[in-house]
Amino acid sequence: FLEMMRSNDFTRQSLKRAIAEVTGARYGVGPYTAEKKPAAEEPSPLESLLKEAEGRGIPVTRE
């Protein structure tokens, strides 16, 4: 059963659809794979310092 669920997306979707029709609610059917979230790029500490300095009116020169 597990191998069938892993290898065949049609089977997984059919089982989910059948469960939803019988119960009236949507349920997840494993095995689950974690969604890959794009890593949020954090600004570098230097970039943050430069933006803060500019915000306070300090002249900043970038080369």
N, C-alpha and C positions, 0 to 999 in steps of 0.2 A: 504494500500500500504506500509506504513512504517513498519508495523508488518511483512509483507511478506518479505520485503527487509532485515530486521534484522534477521529473523529466517531461511531464506533459501539462502544459498550461491549459489546454482545452479541458482536461479532466478536472483540474483544480477549479476552473471557472464554472464548469457544469455542476460540481458538487456545491459550490457556494450559492449558485442560483437555486438549486433544489432546496437547500436549507432555508434560504430566504422565502421561497414560496410556501414551505410548510410552516415555518415558525412566524413569518411576518417580520422578522428582524434580520439584519445583515450580521453575519459572524465571519471572523477571519478563519481561514483554514490553513494550517501550517504546511510545510515548514516555512518559517519566516526568514526573510533576509532584511538586514538593516539597510535603511535608506542612506545613501551617501549624501550628506549635506555639504554643500560647498563651504570651504573654510573661509570665514570672514577675515579679510585682510585687515589687520590692525596697523594703523600708521606707526611709523618708527618713532621712538622717543624724541629723536632730533626734530622730526617733522612736527610733532606735537609742540615742542618747545618753540619752534619758529612761528607756528600759527598763533600761539599764546602771546609771544612777543609782538607780533604784528597787531594783534587785537588790542594790546595795551598801548599802541602808538610808538613802539620802539622801532626805529628804522632797521630793516634786515636786508642784507645784500647776499644774493645767491650767485655763485660762480659756476 
